[in-house]
């Protein structure tokens, strides 16, 4: 683990995994003093993402222990650096996945800094000063203001938190495929979890016909009655899949388990596009014929830039779009991670960081 630099003098209470067992325990650590480009944030809420599970268990072999997870952070600014003009004390803000980038490459200069070769993340990354980044499972965060977004006043801070990762992950491909400002398209959402349910809300708010594609028949009523989906396809039902062949302009694939894209591609019209935002840990199957005979495109997408994240937040404020969540306390973090691994949540766990003090 990198040594903290001399200005890391603020002791912070948080919750960390110490080894690949993934068990979270209380952890006191040091954060840097608020620099001239920084804001200090009192963390109120932090969403729980599948990425947190992979990191605490070192599933990807890149974890730097102890690891403090959390990149769906909302809170209140308590200190502002001398170079910061767009934020002030008391502002409601959010921090997502990004902690630092090079600020000089074509991607950073083109407001696509999430694709910078030197991108470092909110936790388990290496900040500019050489220190390990610690995430939102903690009471306080110091963040460079260039990676912070404003939360509209009409949005609940707890339900806004998952938008910093799940929300922007599904918003960006919609924007990239001209589905934010263009109405009337037929779009499909594969999977109705933490990402999928927000994607349905975006699709309806932006004026599209939304079809949920799922392996779970029991989710149909929820998709239609509570989330406003127009149609529902059971992907394991060959008759339904055949009936809906060549009916969709666009599909967003949010599934994080290994699966084949072949049958889903057949749902697309000629020239249709499927975008992958789920991250299966094993290669997915991509048959050639559905692409060749339908002139279809398969793309990938990851989160979004800070500019895009702010645009998304503002649109969420305008359309009253919020994540559906289950609040947990800090002494329920391990239980939450276990349930999340089993997809036993509707639809996102959010930790009440500033709530009554509790112990693991």
C-alpha positions in Angstrom: 0.0 0.0 0.0 1.3 3.5 -0.9 2.4 5.7 1.9 0.1 8.6 2.7 1.7 12.0 1.9 2.4 14.5 4.7 -0.9 16.4 4.1 -3.0 13.3 4.8 -3.7 14.4 8.4 -7.5 14.1 8.7 -8.6 11.0 10.5 -11.9 9.6 9.0 -14.1 6.8 10.2 -15.1 4.3 7.5 -15.7 0.7 6.7 -13.2 -1.5 4.8 -12.4 -5.0 3.7 -9.0 -6.2 4.9 -8.7 -9.4 2.8 -10.4 -11.5 0.1 -12.9 -12.8 2.6 -14.7 -9.6 1.7 -15.8 -9.0 5.3 -16.3 -5.4 6.0 -15.2 -4.0 9.4 -14.8 -0.5 10.9 -11.7 1.3 9.6 -10.1 4.6 10.6 -7.8 6.1 8.0 -6.3 9.4 6.8 -7.6 11.7 4.1 -5.7 14.7 2.7 -6.4 18.2 3.8 -8.7 20.2 1.5 -6.5 21.6 -1.3 -7.0 24.6 -3.5 -8.9 22.5 -6.1 -10.8 20.4 -3.6 -14.1 20.3 -1.8 -14.7 18.4 1.4 -17.9 16.5 1.6 -19.8 15.2 4.6 -21.2 11.9 3.2 -24.8 11.3 3.8 -25.5 8.3 1.6 -23.6 5.8 -0.5 -25.1 3.3 -2.9 -23.9 -0.2 -3.1 -22.7 -1.5 -6.5 -21.9 -5.0 -7.8 -18.4 -3.6 -8.4 -18.0 -3.3 -4.6 -18.4 -7.0 -4.3 -15.8 -7.7 -6.9 -13.3 -5.4 -5.2 -13.8 -6.5 -1.6 -13.3 -10.2 -2.7 -10.5 -9.4 -5.1 -12.4 -11.1 -7.9 -10.4 -9.2 -10.5 -7.0 -9.6 -8.8 -6.5 -5.8 -8.5 -7.6 -5.0 -5.0 -5.3 -3.0 -2.7 -6.3 -3.9 0.9 -7.6 -2.4 3.0 -10.2 -1.3 0.5 -13.0 1.2 1.4 -15.7 0.7 -1.3 -18.3 3.1 -2.6 -18.7 5.3 -5.7 -22.3 6.4 -5.5 -21.9 9.2 -3.0 -24.1 12.1 -2.0 -23.4 14.6 0.7 -23.0 18.2 1.7 -19.9 20.4 1.1 -18.3 21.6 4.3 -15.1 23.2 2.9 -14.1 24.7 -0.5 -10.6 25.3 -2.0 -9.4 28.7 -3.1 -9.6 27.8 -6.8 -13.1 26.5 -6.6 -15.8 28.8 -7.9 -18.7 26.6 -8.9 -19.4 25.2 -5.4 -19.9 26.7 -2.0 -20.3 25.4 1.5 -23.7 23.8 2.1 -24.1 22.7 -1.6 -25.8 19.3 -2.2 -23.4 17.3 -4.3 -22.5 13.8 -5.6 -19.3 11.9 -6.5 -19.3 8.9 -8.8 -16.6 6.7 -10.1 -14.0 9.2 -11.1 -11.3 10.6 -8.8 -8.6 11.8 -11.2 -7.5 11.9 -14.9 -4.6 13.4 -16.7 -6.5 16.6 -17.7 -4.4 16.9 -20.9 -5.3 14.1 -23.3 -7.8 14.3 -26.1 -10.4 12.5 -24.0 -10.0 14.9 -21.0 -10.1 17.9 -23.3 -13.1 16.5 -25.2 -15.2 16.0 -22.1 -14.7 12.2 -22.3 -12.3 11.9 -19.4 -13.8 8.6 -18.3 -11.8 7.1 -21.2 -8.5 8.7 -20.2 -5.6 6.2 -20.1 -4.6 7.6 -16.7 -8.1 7.5 -15.1 -8.1 6.7 -11.4 -11.3 5.7 -9.6 -12.9 6.9 -6.4 -11.7 3.8 -4.5 -8.9 1.4 -5.1 -7.1 3.9 -7.3 -3.9 5.9 -7.1 -4.5 9.7 -6.6 -2.2 12.3 -8.1 -0.2 12.5 -4.8 0.5 8.7 -4.9 -2.0 7.8 -2.2 -4.6 5.0 -2.4 -8.1 6.4 -2.9 -10.8 5.4 -0.4 -14.5 5.5 -1.3 -17.9 6.4 0.1 -18.2 3.8 2.8 -16.9 6.5 5.1 -18.0 9.7 6.9 -16.2 12.2 4.8 -14.6 12.6 1.4 -12.1 15.1 -0.1 -12.6 15.4 -3.9 -11.2 17.5 -6.7 -14.1 19.8 -7.7 -13.7 18.8 -11.4 -15.1 15.3 -10.5 -18.1 16.5 -8.4 -21.6 17.2 -9.6 -24.5 19.2 -8.2 -27.7 17.4 -7.0 -30.9 19.4 -7.9 -32.7 20.6 -4.8 -35.9 18.6 -5.6 -34.1 15.3 -5.5 -33.9 13.1 -2.4 -30.2 12.5 -1.6 -30.6 8.8 -0.7 -32.5 7.9 -4.0 -30.1 10.1 -6.0 -27.0 8.3 -4.9 -27.2 5.2 -7.3 -27.6 7.6 -10.2 -23.9 8.4 -9.8 -23.0 5.0 -11.2 -26.1 3.0 -12.2 -27.8 6.1 -13.6 -25.0 7.4 -15.7 -24.1 4.0 -17.0 -27.5 3.7 -18.7 -27.9 7.4 -19.6 -24.7 7.7 -21.6 -25.6 5.0 -24.2 -29.1 6.5 -24.6 -27.5 9.9 -25.2 -24.8 8.5 -27.6 -27.6 6.9 -29.7 -29.7 10.1 -29.9 -32.4 8.8 -27.6 -32.4 11.7 -25.2 -33.7 14.4 -27.6 -35.4 12.2 -30.2 -38.8 10.7 -29.2 -40.8 7.7 -30.5 -38.3 5.0 -30.8 -38.8 1.4 -29.7 -36.2 0.4 -27.2 -35.5 -2.8 -25.2 -34.0 -3.1 -21.8 -32.4 -6.5 -21.0 -32.5 -7.1 -17.2 -34.6 -5.3 -14.6 -32.1 -4.7 -11.8 -30.3 -1.7 -10.4 -29.4 -0.5 -13.9 -32.4 -1.8 -15.8 -35.1 -0.1 -13.7 -33.4 3.3 -14.1 -33.1 2.7 -17.9 -36.9 2.0 -18.1 -37.5 5.3 -16.3 -35.2 7.2 -18.7 -36.8 5.6 -21.7 -40.3 6.6 -20.7 -39.3 10.1 -19.6 -37.6 10.6 -23.0 -40.7 9.6 -24.9 -40.0 6.1 -26.1 -41.9 2.8 -26.3 -40.0 0.6 -23.7 -39.9 -3.2 -23.7 -38.4 -5.0 -20.8 -36.7 -8.3 -21.7 -36.2 -10.7 -18.8 -35.9 -14.3 -17.8 -38.2 -13.7 -14.9 -42.0 -13.8 -15.7 -42.7 -12.5 -12.2 -41.2 -9.1 -13.1 -43.8 -8.3 -15.7 -46.3 -6.7 -13.4 -43.6 -4.6 -11.7 -42.2 -3.5 -15.1 -45.5 -2.4 -16.4 -47.5 -1.2 -13.4 -44.8 0.4 -11.3 -42.1 1.4 -13.9 -44.4 2.2 -16.8 -42.9 -0.3 -19.4 -45.0 -0.7 -22.5 -44.2 -4.4 -23.2 -42.5 -7.4 -21.6 -40.7 -10.3 -23.3 -39.7 -13.5 -21.5 -36.4 -14.2 -23.2 -36.6 -17.9 -22.4 -40.0 -18.1 -24.3 -39.1 -18.9 -28.0 -42.6 -18.0 -29.2 -42.5 -14.6 -27.7 -39.0 -13.9 -29.0 -40.0 -15.0 -32.5 -43.1 -12.8 -32.4 -41.0 -9.7 -31.5 -38.4 -10.3 -34.2 -37.2 -7.1 -35.9 -39.4 -4.8 -33.7 -36.8 -2.8 -31.7 -34.6 0.1 -32.8 -32.2 -0.2 -29.8 -31.4 -2.6 -27.0 -29.6 -1.9 -23.8 -28.1 -5.0 -22.2 -27.6 -4.6 -18.4 -27.0 -8.3 -17.6 -23.9 -9.0 -15.7 -24.0 -12.8 -16.1 -22.6 -14.8 -19.0 -25.2 -15.1 -21.9 -25.5 -15.2 -25.7 -26.5 -12.1 -27.6 -27.8 -14.1 -30.6 -31.5 -14.2 -29.8 -31.5 -10.6 -28.5 -30.0 -9.4 -31.7 -32.9 -10.9 -33.7 -35.2 -8.5 -31.9 -33.5 -5.6 -33.5 -34.6 -4.0 -36.8 -32.2 -3.8 -39.6 -29.5 -1.3 -38.6 -30.4 -1.6 -35.0 -27.9 -1.3 -32.2 -27.3 -3.3 -29.0 -25.2 -1.6 -26.3 -23.5 -3.7 -23.5 -23.2 -2.1 -20.1 -23.4 -5.2 -17.9 -20.0 -6.7 -17.1 -20.0 -10.5 -17.2 -16.9 -12.0 -15.8 -16.7 -14.5 -18.6 -16.9 -13.8 -22.4 -20.4 -13.5 -23.9 -21.5 -15.4 -27.0 -21.8 -13.2 -30.1 -23.0 -15.2 -33.2 -22.1 -13.6 -36.5 -25.3 -14.3 -38.5 -27.7 -12.1 -36.6 -25.3 -9.2 -37.1 -24.6 -10.0 -40.8 -28.2 -10.6 -41.8 -29.5 -7.6 -39.9 -26.7 -5.1 -40.4 -26.7 -4.7 -36.7 -24.2 -3.1 -34.4 -22.9 -4.3 -30.9 -21.2 -1.7 -28.8 -20.0 -1.2 -25.2 -20.3 1.7 -22.9 -18.9 2.7 -19.4 -20.3 5.3 -17.1 -19.9 8.8 -18.6 -18.1 12.1 -18.3 -18.7 14.6 -15.5 -20.4 16.9 -18.0 -22.7 14.0 -19.0 -23.3 13.1 -15.3 -24.4 16.7 -14.5 -26.6 16.7 -17.6 -28.2 13.5 -16.4 -28.7 14.8 -12.9 -30.4 17.9 -14.2 -32.7 15.8 -16.4 -33.5 13.6 -13.4 -34.4 16.7 -11.5 -36.6 17.9 -14.4 -38.4 14.6 -14.9 -38.4 13.5 -11.2 -36.4 10.4 -11.9 -34.9 8.6 -8.9 -33.6 5.2 -8.1 -35.9 2.7 -6.2 -33.8 1.8 -3.2 -33.7 -0.1 0.1 -31.9 1.8 2.9 -29.5 -0.1 5.1 -27.4 1.1 8.1 -23.7 0.7 8.4 -24.1 -2.4 10.6 -25.9 -4.1 7.7 -23.2 -3.6 5.1 -22.1 -7.3 5.1 -25.7 -8.5 4.9 -26.3 -6.0 2.1 -23.3 -7.3 0.1 -24.4 -10.9 0.5 -27.9 -10.1 -0.6 -26.7 -8.0 -3.5 -24.6 -11.0 -4.7 -27.8 -13.0 -4.9 -29.7 -10.1 -6.6 -31.9 -10.0 -3.5 -32.6 -6.3 -3.6 -35.2 -4.0 -5.2 -33.4 -2.3 -6.8 -30.4 -0.8 -5.1 -29.1 -0.8 -1.6 -28.1 2.6 -0.2 -26.1 2.9 3.0 -27.3 5.6 5.5 -23.8 6.8 6.3 -24.9 9.8 8.4 -27.6 7.9 10.3 -27.5 6.7 13.9 -24.0 5.4 14.7 -23.8 1.7 14.5 -21.1 -1.0 14.6 -20.4 -4.1 12.6 
